[in-house]
């Protein structure tokens, strides 16, 4: 067996040693290898220093496993982790900064989860590497870097320059393009924002340039496996970039942004242009064509040959064998799952308090619970199987006959816990009987990607390694359906690619149970939104989807997607475990969402530094 990611990957371990170790105030800060007392020539003349400098460029790769704390960065959660699941209509995080941000909001001076400074520093580091890195000849027995190796490293640095611009674009919209290593002490460090079209074109050109020099697929003999960018990774980034550029937020749908001008009068958000969906479709098609025969949706089968949806959905995140795991396109060995008894690991916070001292403080919102389909493939509003009127044994019927993804993602009252088989009691019959910060406010805990074989007792394993998935194929099948639907809703592949994901999830195809929606752009669009909602839940995508679609203010009556107002769970304050008591949808907090939050604010310090002469702020901030 060859693992596509080794948990002790040398490359990332080196990178983490330098991760933001010398963050400066300005966003074009420099890594510690280029502090004032260190000369550029000395950094790029020693092979070990070159490789360390290069490794640090990788350190902006997101860690999707860190949703509450990041054990690899002193416990703090950053914008390069996954605060997004708790900042959207998926999770209630009971500890850490996410808890207060969702209710209090933020402003340009205190926006906790901005990527600006961290990524511009890494963009500068990539630019320095591109500009100064060179082959170092072998002298005797000394280490060396030949022309082939340095070309590969420069090519990867250029990819990361593009990828980090993409991550900034995803969060802020049009941003300054930085394609050269500008000295932060220079008067030239202050850049105006480029337009959406310019940013997209720059990133796309960089991605196209590096593509021919990359491997088709990861080399299973590399200890760092799929963290190395490949053609599949590059095509995936390009596909997402162009889908974003075609989406309403960046394509004429945000009226306030259309009024935004640089000081020279340049408009940086474009008017709506339907042809951008054609460009997006071409990019996703390029990825789909490349993926055919290389990637595939992860599936597991029983010994009798029948398909096992539950095992497929679970093992997808744990199987690291390249021979069987072909869905993951890109992943990082950096993981914050930790051990079930770890003080700041995610695993402990996915365990109930009555099971080995778990904290159970990553709660699932009722809004996400309600989004999962029934096992007939219909929503809870449509399915005759859905029932809120009684119990089967001690399980509320709301939780029965749901689709397999529901049981992989949500743990609910009285469901038996792994190993012990004890029914979990989030609510034991009296109000406030448990600490709300160490138990779910909502009566549910996140179960997706939690290890089912860990148990904080005896000789049971206390931790299980799994990588942090960045891109996987199901995401791009749904993006393909989305782009097809916007360009040619009558194309049968729209439903075909949604149904590929549904079939793997173990539920009926839309083509079979809702043939009437075929060719209807609006109904197919809603089906895609609903499918992405549950397939990618808690992985960090929903936050950006509801914004690019501009549905973050849409009420449930309009189809859902709202990110502000009251959010609900079961009634943890009721003394009675009855329907009408605990088993009642109950609002527990009001969340802040304003139209300005469709885009993240550029850090106030950077805007003030430019004195409004170059760097204009996003609308509403």
LODOPA-678917 format. One record per residue: x, y, z of N, C-alpha, C, O in turn; residue in one letter. Coordinates in steps of 0.1 Angstrom, whole numbers, plus 5000, padded with zeros to 4 digits. Example, Ala and Ser with C-alpha at 12.3 -4.5 7.8 and 13.67 -1.06 7.14 Angstrom:
% residues 2
513249435078512349555078513249675078514249675085A 512849785071513749895071512950005079513450115080S 
This chain:
% residues 621
500849885000500050005000500950135000501850145008X 500550224991501350344991500350464994499450494988X 500750525005499850635010500150755002501250794999X 499050834998499150954991499651064999500051174994X 499551055013500051155022500551085034499951005040X 501751125037502451065049502351165060502651285058X 501851125072501551225082502851295088502751395094X 503951245084505251305088505951365076507151375075X 505151415066505651465054506751575057506451675063X 507951545052509051635055508851775050509151875057X 508251785038508051925032507252015041507552125043X 506051965046505252045054505752065068505552175074X 506451975073507051995086508052105086508152185095X 508852105075509752215074509052355072509352455079X 507952345064507252475062506652525075506652645077X 506152435083505452485095506452555105506052635113X 507752515104508752585112508752735110509152815118X 508452765097508552905093507252985092507153095089X 506152905094504852965091504553095099504353095111X 504653195092504353335097505153365110504753445118X 506353305110507253335122507653475123508053525133X 507653545112508153685112507153775105507553865098X 505853755108504853845102505053985105505254025116X 505154065094505254215096503954275094502954215090X 503854405098502554475097502054485083500854475080X 502954515073502454535060502354405053503054305055X 501354405043501054275037502054225027501854115022X 503054305024504154255016505354225024506454245020X 505154185036506154145046507054035040506753975030X 508154015046509153915041509353805051509253825063X 509653685047509853575055511153595063512053675060X 511353515074512453545083513753505076514853555081X 513753425066515053405059515553525052516753535049X 514753625050515153755044515053865053514853985048X 515253845066515353955075516554045071517354005064X 516554165076517454265072518954215073519754255065X 519154135083520554095085520953975076522153935076X 520053925069520353805060520353855046519353915041X 521353835038521453875024520753775015520853655017X 520153815004519453734995520453624989520153514988X 521653674986522653584980522953464989523153354985X 523053495002523353385011522253285012522453165014X 520953325011519853235012519853145000519553025001X 520053204988519953124976521253064971521353024959X 522253064979523552994976523752864983524752794981X 522852834993522952715001521752624999520652665001X 521952504994520852414990519852395002518652404999X 520352385014519352365025518552485027517352475030X 519152605026518352725027517352745016516252795018X 517752715004516852724993515652634995514552674992X 515852504999514752415001513852455013512652445012X 514452515023513652565034512752685029511552695033X 513352775022512652885017511552845008510452895009X 511852744999510852684990509652614998508552634995X 510052545008509052465016508052565023506852535024X 508552675027507652775034506552825024505452865029X 506852825011505852875002504552785003503452835000X 504752665006503652565008502752595020501652545021X 503152675029502552685042501252755042500552765052X 500752805031499452865030498352775026497152815024X 498752645023497752545020496752535031497152515043X 495452535029494452535040494452405047494752295042X 494052415060493852295069492352285071491852345080X 491652195064490252185065489752115077488652125081X 490752055085490351975097490252065109489652025119X 490752195108490752285120489452365119489452465112X 488452325126487152405126486952475139486052565140X 487752445149487652515162488952565168489152675172X 489952465168491352505171492252435161491952345154X 493452495160494452435151495652395160496452475165X 495752265162496752205171498152235166499152235174X 498352255153499652275148500152425149501252455146X 499252515153499652655154499252715167498752825168X 499652635177499452685191498052695195497652775205X 497152625189495752625193494852735186493652715185X 495452835180494652945174494152895161494652815154X 492952955157492352925144492553045135492453155139X 492953015123493253125114492453115101491653015099X 492553215092491853215080492353105070491753075060X 493553045073494052935065493552805070494052695066X 492752805080492052685086490652675080490352725069X 489752625088488352615083487452675093486552605099X 487552805096486552865104485152885097484152905103X 485252855083484052885075482852805078481752845077X 483052675082481952585085481152645097479952635098X 481852705107481252765118480752905116479952955124X 481152965105480653105101479553105092479153205086X 479052985089477852975080476752885086476852855098X 475752855079474552795084474752645085473852565081X 475852605091476152455093476452425107475852335113X 477352495114477752465127477652575137477652695134X 477552535150477652625161478952585169479052475175X 479952675168481152645175481152715189480952835190X 481252635199480952685213482152755219482052815230X 483352735213484552795219485352865208485252835196X 486252955212487153025203486453145196485353175199X 487153205187486753335181485553325172484753415171X 485253205166484153195157482853215165481853275160X 482853175177481653185186481153335186479953355185X 482053425188481653565189481453635176480653725175X 482253595166482153655153480753645147480253735141X 480153525148478853505141477753585147476853625140X 477853615160476853695166477153845166476253925165X 478353885168478754025169479154085156479154205155X 479454005146479954055134481354105135482054065144X 481754185126483154235126483254365117482254395110X 484354425118484554545110485954535103486654445106X 486254635096487554635088488754635097489854595093X 488554685110489654685119489854565127490954545133X 488854485128488954365137488554235131488254135138X 488454225117488054105110489053995112490154005107X 488653895120489653795125490153705115491353665115X 489253675105489653565096489953615082489553555072X 490753715081491253765068492453695064493353665072X 492553665051493753605045494853705040495853655036X 494553825040495253925033496753925037497653895028X 497053945049498453955053499253825051500353825045X 498653715055499353595054499653555040500753505037X 498753575031498953525017499753625009500553575000X 499653755012500553845004502053825009502953845000X 502253785021503653745025504153625017505253625013X 503253525015503653405008503753434993504653374986X 502953524988503053564974504453634972505153604962X 504853714982506153784981507253674981508153684973X 507053574990508053474991508153394977509253364973X 507053364971507053294958507753384948508553334940X 507453514948508053604938509553604940510353604930X 510053614952511453614955512153484950513253484944X 511453374952511953244948512053244933513053194927X 511053284926511053284911512153374906512753344896X 512353484913513353584908514853534911515653564903X 515053474922516453454927516953314927518153284927X 516053214927516453074929517153034916516753064905X 518252954918519052914907519752784910519752744922X 520152714900520852584903522152614911522852714909X 522452514920523752524928524552394924524152284928X 525652414918526452294913526952214925527152264936X 527252094922527852004932529352024933530052024923X 529752044945531152064948531651954958531251964969X 532351854953532751744961531551664966530751624958X 531451644979530351564984529251654990528251604996X 529351784987528351884992526951864985526951814974X 525951904992524551904986524551994974525352084972X 523651974965523552054953522052054948521251974952X 521752144939520452154932520652174918521252274913X 520252074910520552084895519452164888518452204894X 519652184875518652264867517252204867516352274868X 517152074866515852014866515152034879513952064879X 515752024890515052044903514652184905513552214910X 515552274902515252414904514052464895513252544899X 514052404883512852444874511552394879510552464878X 511552274885510352214891509952304903508752334905X 510952344911510552434923510052564918509152614924X 510652624908510152754904508752744898507952834900X 508552634891507252614885506152604896505052654895X 506552524907505552514918505352644925504252674929X 506452724926506352854933505352944924504553024930X 505452934911504553014903503052964905502153044905X 502852834906501552784909501052844922499852894922X 501852844932501352894945501053044945500153094951X 501853114937501553254935500153274929499353364934X 499853194919498453194914497453154924496353214925X 497753044931496752984940496453084951495253094955X 497453154956497153244967496453364962495653424970X 496653414950495853514945494453474944493453544946X 494253344940492853284939492153284952491053324953X 492853244963492253244976491953384981490953404988X 492753484977492453624981491253674973490353734979X 491153634960490053674952488753614957487653684958X 488753484961487653424967487053494979485853494981X 487953554987487453624999487153774997486253825003X 487953844990487953984989487354034975487054154974X 487253954965486954004952488254054946489354004948X 488154154937489354204930490454254940490054334950X 491654224938492754254947493954304939493954284927X 494854364945496154404938496854274933497154184941X 497254274921498054174915499554204919500054314916X 500254114925501654134929502454024922502453904926X 503154054911503853954903505353984904506053934895X 505854064913507254084915507554104930506654134938X 508754084933509154094948509454234951510654284950X 508454304956508654444960509054454974508554384983X 510054534977510554554990509554624998509054734994X 509154575010508054635017508454775023507554855026X 509754805023510154935027510155035016510355155018X 509954985004509955074992508655154991507555104996X 508655264985507455344983506555274972505355314971X 507055184966506355114955505454994961504754934953X 505454974974504754864979503254874978502554774980X 502754994977501355024978500655014964500955094955X 499854914962499254884949497754914948497154894959X 497254964937495854974936495254834933495954744930X 493954824935493254704932493054684917492654774910X 493354564912493054534898491654504897490954474907X 491154494885489754464882489554314884490454234883X 488254274885487954134885488554064873489153954874X 488254114861488754054849490254044848490753944844X 490954144853492454144853492954034863493853964860X 492354024875492753924884492553784879493453704880X 491353764873491053634868492053594857492553484856X 492253694848493153664837494653634841495253554836X 495053714851496453694857496553554863497553474860X 495553514871495653384877495553274867496353174867X 494653284857494553184847495753174838496153064835X 496453284835497653274827498753204835499553124829X 498853234848499953164856499653014857500552934855X 498352984858498052834859498252764846498852654845X 497952834835498152774821499652754819500152664812X 500452854824501952854822502552734829503552674824X 502152704841502752594849502252454845502952354848X 501152454838500452324835501352224828501452104832X 502052254817502852154810503952094817504451984814X 504452164828505652114835505252034847506152004856X 504051994849503651924861503251774857502851754846X 503351694867502951554865501451544864500651624869X 500951444856499551424855498851384868497851444872X 499551304876498951254889500151254899501251254895X 499751244912500851234922501651114921501251004916X 502951124924503851014925503650944938504051004948X 503250814938502950744951504250724958504150684970X 505450734952506650714959507150834967508050824975X 506550954964506951074971506351064985505151034987X 507151094996506551095009505551205012504751185021X 505551305004504551415006503351404997502451484997X 503351294989502151254981501451374974501951444966X 500151384977499251474970499351624974498651704969X 500251654982500451794985501151864973501051984972X 501951794966502651854954501651884943500851794940X 501652004938500652044927500851954915502051934911X 499751904909499751834897498951894887498352004890X 498851844875497951894865496451894870495751994867X 496051794877494751784882494451904891493351964891X 495351934900495252044910495152174902494252254905X 495952194893495952324885494652344878494052454878X 494152234871492952244864491752264873490752324870X 491852204885490752224895490752374900489652424901X 491852434903491852574907491352664896490552754898X 491752634883491252714872489752704870489052804868X 489252584872487852564870487052634881486052704878X 487452624893486752704904486852854902485952924904X 488052894898488253044896487253094886486653204888X 487053024874486253074864484753054867483953134863X 484352954875483052944880482753064890481653124889X 483653094898483553214907483353334899482453414902X 484153354889484153484881482753494873482353604870X 482153384870480853384863479653404873478553434869X 479853374886478853374896478353524899479153614897X 477153534903476553674905477453774913477553884909X 478053724924478853814932479953884925480154004927X 480553814915481653874908481253914893482153954885X 480053894890479553904876478353994875477353954870X 478354114881477354214880476154194889475254274888X 476154104899475054084907475054164920474054164927X 476254214924476354294936476354444933477354504929X 475154504934474954634929475954734936476454824929X 476154724949477054814956478454804950479154904949X 478854684946480254674941480354734928481454774924X 479354734920479354794907479654944907480155004898X 479455004919479655154921481155174925481555294925X 481855074928483255084934484155134923484255074912X 484955234926485955284916487255304923487355344935X 488355274916489655314920489755464920488955534913X 490755524927490855674927491055734913490655844910X 491555654903491655704889490455684881490355714869X 489355644888488055624881487855484875486755464869X 488755394876488655264870487655174878487655174890X 486655114870485655034876486354894878486854834869X 486154834890486854714893485954594893486454474893X 484654614895483654504893482954514880482554624877X 482854414872482254424859480754414859480154364869X 480154474849478654444847478454304843479454234839X 477254254844476954114842477254074827477054154818X 477853964826478253914812477953764812478753684818X 476953724805476553584805477553494799477553374801X 478453544790479453464783480453414793481153314790X 480553464805481453414815481153274819482053194823X 479853244818479453104821479953004810480352894813X 480053054798480652974787482152954790482552834788X 482853054795484253034798484452944810485352864810X 483552954820483552874831483352724827484052634832X 482352704819482052564814483252504807483552394809X 483952584799485152534792486152494801486852394799X 486352574812487452534822487052414830487852324832X 485752404834485352284841485352164832485752054836X 484952184819485052074810486452024808486751904807X 487452114808488852074807489251984818489951884817X 488852024830489151934842488451804841489051704843X 487151804837486351674836486951584826487151464829X 487451634815488051554805489351494810489651384808X 490151574817491351534823491151424834491851324835X 490051444842489751354853489351224848489551124855X 488751214837488251084832489350984830490250994823X 489150874838490150774838491250794848492050704851X 491350914854492350934865491750944879492250884888X 490651014880489951034892488550964892488050944881X 488050924903486750864903486150884917486850884927X 484850884918484150894931484450774939484550654934X 484750794952485250684961484050594964482950644968X 484250464962483150364965483750244972484850194968X 482950194981483350064988482149964986480950004985X 482449834985481449734982481549624993482549604999X 480449564995480349455005480849324998481149324986X 481049225007481649105002480849034991481348964983X 479549064991478649004981478549084968477849054959X 479349194968479449274956478449394956478549474947X 477549404966476649514966477349634971478349634979X 476849754967477449884971477149914985476049894990X 478149974992477950015006478150165006479350215007X 477050235006477150385006477750445019478550535019X 477350385030477850435043479350425044480050515048X 479950305041481350285042482050375031483150425034X 481450395020482050485010482250625015483250685014X 481150675020481150815025482050835037482650945038X 482250735045483150735057484550725053485450805056X 484850615046486250585042486850685032488150695031X 486050755025486550855016487550945023488550985016X 487350985035488251075042489351005050490251075056X 489350875050490350795058491350715049492450685053X 490850675037491650585029492750665022492450765014X 493950635024495150715019495850625009497050665005X 495350515005495950424995495650474981494450474977X 496650504973496450554960495750454951495150494940X 495850334954495250224945493750234946493050194937X 493250274958491750274960491150414961489950434959X 491950514966491550644968491850734956492950784955X 490850754947491050834935490150954935490051024925X 489450984946488551094946489251224950488951334945X 490151214959490951324964491851384954492751304949X 491751504950492551564940493751634946494851634941X 493451694958494551764965494251754980493151774984X 495251734988495151725003496451765010497451765003X 496351795022497451835030497651735042496651685048X 498951705045499151615056498951685070498951625080X 498851815069498651895082497251865087496251895080X 497151815098495851775104495651815118496651805126X 494551865122494251915135493251825143492651855153X 493051705137492151615144492551575158491851575167X 493851545159494451515172493951385178493351305170X 494051375191493551245197492251275205491951395208X 491551175208490251185215490451245229489451305234X 491651245234491851305247492751425247493051485257X 493051475234493951585233493251715237492051735234X 493951805243493351935248492852025237491752085238X 493552035226493052125215492852055202492852115191X 492751925202492451855189490951855186490051865195X 490551845174489151845169488451725174487251725177X 489151605174488451475177487751485191486651435192X 488451545201487751545214486551625214485551595221X 486451725205485351815205484151755196483151815195X 484451635191483351565184482851445192482151355187X 483251445205482951335214481951385225482251485230X 480951305228480051345239480751345253481751275255X 480251425262480951445275480851315283481751285291X 479751235281479651115289480450995282480250885286X 481251025272482050925266483550965266484051025257X 484250935277485650955278486051105279487151145274X 485251185285485651325287485651415275486351505274X 484751375265484651465253484051595257483451615267X 484251695247483751825249482451855242481651935246X 482251785230481051795222480651945220479451975221X 481552025217481252165215481252215201481252335198X 481252115191481052155177479652105173479451995170X 478652195175477252155173476852175158477352265151X 475952095154475352105141474052185142473252155151X 473752285133472552365133471452285128471552195119X 470252305133469052245128468852275113468252185106X 469252385109469152425095469852325086469352295075X 471052275090471752175083471052035084470951965074X 470552005096469851875098468651865088468451765082X 467951975087466751975078467151975063466251945055X 468352005060468752005046468951875040468851855028X 469351775048469551635043468251575038467151605043X 468451495028467251435021466851305030467551265039X 465651255026465251135031465851025023466451045012X 465650895027466350785019465650755006466050674998X 464450825003463850814990464350924981463850934969X 465351004986465951104977465251244977465651334970X 464151254984463351374985463651454997464151395007X 463351584997463551665009462551635019461551565017X 462751685031461851655042460451725040459451685045X 460451825031459151895028458351815017457151825016X 459151725010458451654999458151505002457251454997X 458951455011458951305013457751265022457651325033X 457051155018456051105027456651025039455950985048X 457950995038458550925048458951005061459150955072X 458851135059459351225070458251235081457051245078X 458651225094457751225105458351295117459451265121X 457551395122457951465135456951435146456951505156X 456151325144455051315154455251205164454451195174X 456451135164456551035174457950975174458951035169X 458150865181459350795184459350655179458250585179X 460450595175460650455173461650415184462850445182X 461250335194462050315205462350445212461350515216X 463650485214463950615220464450715210465050815214X 464350685197464850775187463750855181462750795176X 463850985181462851065175462751035160463751025153X 461551025155461350985141461951085131462151045119X 462151205135462851305126464151245121464551285110X 464751165128466151115125466150985118467150925114X 464950925115464850795109464550815094463950905089X 465050715086464750705072465450825064464950865054X 466550875070467250975064468350915055468650795056X 468850995046469850955036471250915044471450965055X 472050835037473350795044474250915048474950905058X 474251025040475051135044474651205057475551255064X 473451195060472951245073473651175085474051235094X 473651035084474150955095475750965096476350945106X 476351005085477751035085478151165090479251185095X 477151255090477451395094476951445107477451535113X 475851375112475151435124475051325135474551215132X 475351365147475051275158474051335167474151455171X 472951265171471851315177471451235190472051135193X 470551295197470151235210469751095209468951055201X 470251015218469950865220470550775209470350655209X 471350835200472050745191473150675198473850745205X 473350545196474450475203475750525199476050535187X 476650545209478050585206478850465201478650355205X 479950495194480850395189481550325201481750385211X 481950205199482650125208481850085221481549975223X 481350195228480650165240479150125237478550045245X 478650165226477250145223476250205232475050165232X 476650305240475750375250475050475242475550555234X 473650485245472950595239473450735244473550755256X 473750825235474250955239473151045244472151055238X 473551105255472551205261473151345261473951385270X 472751415251473151555251472251635261472651735266X 471051585263470151645272469651535281469051445277X 469851555294469551455304468251485312467951415321X 467451575308466151595314465951715323464951735328X 467051795324466851915332467552035325468652005320X 467052155325467752265318469052295324469252295337X 469952335316471352385320472052275329472852315337X 471752145326472452045334473852015329474651945336X 474152075318475552055313476052195308475252285304X 477352205308477952335304477752355289478152275281X 477152465286476852495271478152505263478152485251X 479252545269480452565261481152435259482052425250X 480852325266481352195264480352095259480651975259X 479252145255478152055249477552135238477652255237X 476852065229476352135217475152225222474252175228X 475152345218473952435220472752375213471652405217X 472952295202471952265193471252125196470252095190X 471952045204471451905206472051805196471551695195X 472951855188473651765178475151795178475551915181X 475951705175477351725172477751685158477151595152X 478751745153479351715140479951575141480751545150X 479651495131480151355131480951335118481651235117X 480751415108481451395095482951405097483451505103X 483651315092485151295092485651265106486851255108X 484751235116485151185129485551035128484950965120X 486550995135487050855134486150775143485850805154X 485650665137484650575144485250465152484550395159X 486650455152487250355160488150405171488850335177X 487950535174488650585186487750585198486550605197X 488350565209487650575222488550595233489650535234X 488250695242489150735252489050655264488750695275X 489450525262489350425273490150305269490150265258X 490850245279491550115277492550115266493250215264X 492550005258493549995248493050045234493750025224X 491850095234491350145221492250255216492850335223X 492250265202493050375196492550505200491250525201X 493450605203493050735207493050835196492450945197X 493650795185493750885173493850805161494350695161X 493450865150493550805137493950915127493251015126X 494950885119495350985110494450995097494050885092X 494151115093493551135080494051275075494151365084X 494251295062494651425057493551525057492351495060X 493951645054492951755053492651765038493551805030X 491451735033491151735019490851875015490151955021X 491551915004491352054998490352044986489352124986X 490551954977489751944965489351794964490251704965X 488151764961487751624958486751624946486151734943X 486651514940485951504927484451544927483951614918X 483751504938482351534939482051684938481051724931X 482851764943482751914942482751954928481952034924X 483651894920483751944906482651874897482351934886X 482151764900480951714893479851804894479051834885X 479651864906478551954909478752094902477852154898X 480052134902480352254895480152234880479752334873X 480452124875480252094861478752104858478352164848X 477852034866476452044864475952194865475152234857X 476552274874476152414875476552494863475652564858X 477752474858478152554846477252514834476852594826X 477052384832476252334821474852394822474252434812X 474252394834472952444836472852594832471852634826X 473852664835473752814832473952834817473452934811X 474652744810474852764795473852694787473352744777X 473552564791472552484783471752394792472152274793X 470752444798470052364808469352244803469052154810X 469252234789468652114783469652004782469251894778X 470852024785471851924783471651814794471551844806X 471451684790471151584800472251554810472051494820X 473451604807474551584816474351664829475051644839X 473551764829473251844841472751744852473351734863X 471651674849471151574859472151464860472251404871X 472751424849473651304850474751324860475051234868X 475351444861476451474870476051494884476751464894X 474851554886474251554900473951414904474251384916X 473451334896473051194899474251104902474151014909X 475451134896476651064900476951074915477250984921X 476751204919477051224934475951164942476251104953X 474651174938473551114946473650964946473450904956X 474050904935474150754935475250714944475050614951X 476350784945477450744954476950764969477250684978X 476050864971475550894984474450784988474050784999X 474050704979473050594982471650644982470750584988X 471350744974469950784972469550784958470450784949X 468250784955467750774941468150894933468351004938X 468250874920468650974910467551074908466351034908X 467851194906466851294902466151254889464951284888X 466951204880466351164867465251064869464351054860X 465250984880464250884882463050944890461950904888X 463351024900462251064909461751204906460651244911X 462551284899462051414895462351444880462951544877X 461851364871462151384857461651514852462051564842X 460651564859459951694854460851814855460651914849X 461951804863462851924864463851934852464552034851X 463951824844464951824834464751934824463651954819X 465852014822465752124813465352254819465352364813X 464752254831464352374838465452434845465852384856X 465952544840467252604846467052634861467952604869X 465952694865465752734879465652614888466252614899X 464852514884464752394892465952314893466352264904X 466752304882467952234883469052314891469852254898X 468952454890469852534898469652504913470552494921X 468352504917468052474931468452334935468852314947X 468352244926468752104929470252104932470752034940X 471052174924472552184925472852254939473752204946X 472152354942472452424955472152324966472952324976X 471052254966470652164976471652044977472052004988X 472152004966473151894966474451934972475051864979X 474952054968476252104973476152124988477052104995X 474952164992474752195007475052075015475652085026X 474551955011474751835019476051755016476651705025X 476351755003477551674999478851735005479751665009X 478951865005480151935009480051995023480952075027X 479051955031478852025044480052005053480651905053X 480352115060481352125070482752125064483752125072X 482952115051484252105045484852245042485952255037X 484052355044484552485042484052555030484552665027X 483152495022482752545009481452625010481352725002X 480552595019479252655019479352805021478652885015X 480252855030480452995032480653075019480053175017X 481453015010481753084998480753064987480453154979X 480052954988478952934978477853024980477353084971X 477353044993476153124995476453274991475553354988X 477753314992478153444988478253464973477753564968X 478953364967479053384952477653374945477453444935X 476753294951475353284945474553404950473553434944X 474953484960474253594966472853554971471853614968X 472953444979471653394985471753405000470953345007X 472753475005472953475020471853555027471853555039X 471053625020469853695026468553625023467553675027X 468553515016467353455011466653375022467353295028X 465453395024464753335035464353185031464553145020X 463953115041463552975039462452965029462352875021X 461453055030460353065020460853085006460153044996X 461953155004462453174991463453064986463953074975X 463652974995464552864991465752845000466452744999X 465952935010466952915020468352965016468552995004X 469152975025470553025023470953135033472053175033X 469953185040470153305049471253275059471353165064X 472153375061473253365070473053455083473853445092X 471953535083471753615095470353585101469553515095X 470153635113468953615120468953495129470053455133X 467853445134467853335143468253205137467853175126X 469053125145469352995141468952895152468952935164X 468752775148467952685157468652555160469552515152X 468252485170468552355174467452295181466352345182X 467652175188466652125197466652215210467652285212X 465652205218465452295229466252235241465752155249X 467552275242468352225253467952275267468452235277X 467052375267466652435280465352375285464952405297X 464752285278463552225283463752115293464752045291X 462952105303463152005313462651865308462751765315X 461951865297461251745293461751695279461951775270X 462051565279462551505266461351455258461151335256X 460551555254459251515247459151605235459851705233X 458251565226457851655215457151775221456251755228X 457651885217457052005224457952055235457952165240X 458851955240459851995250461252005243461452095235X 462151915247463451915240463351905225464051965218X 462451815220462351795206461451895199460351875194X 461952025200461252135194462352225188463352255194X 462152265175463052365169463052485177461952555179X 464252525182464252645191465452735188466552685186X 465152865186466152955183467052975195466553005206X 468352965193469252985205470153105203470853145213X 470253155191471053285189470653355176470153295167X 470953485176470753565164472153595158473053635165X 472253565145473553585138473553715130472553755125X 474753775129474853895122475153875107476153795104X 474453925098474753925084474254055078473054085079X 475254125071474854255064475354235050476254155047X 474854315041475254305027476754325025477354265016X 477354405033478754425032479554295034480654275029X 478954195041479654065044479653975032480253865033X 479054015020479253925008480753925005481253824999X 481454035008482954035006483554075019482954145027X 484754025021485454045034486154185033486554225022X 486254255044486854395043488354375042488954295048X 488854465033490354475033490854535046490154625052X 491954485052492354525065492454685066493054745057X 491854735076491754885077493154945077493355055071X 494154875083495454935084496054955070496755045067X 495754865061496254875047495554985039496255055032X 494255005041493555115035494055245040494255335033X 494255255053494755375059496155405055496555525053X 496955305053498355325049498355395035499255475032X 497355355027497355415013496755555013496755625003X 496155595025495455725026494355735015494055845011X 493755625012492655625002493055664988492255674979X 494355674986494855714973494955594963494855614951X 495055474968495255364959494255244963493555194954X 494355204975493655084980492255124985492055164996X 491255104976489855134980489255014987489554894984X 488355044997487754945005486554884998485954944989X 486154755002484954694997483754765002483754835012X 482654744994481354814998480854795012480854675017X 480454895018479854885031480754885043480354895055X 482054885041483054885051483755015053484555035062X 
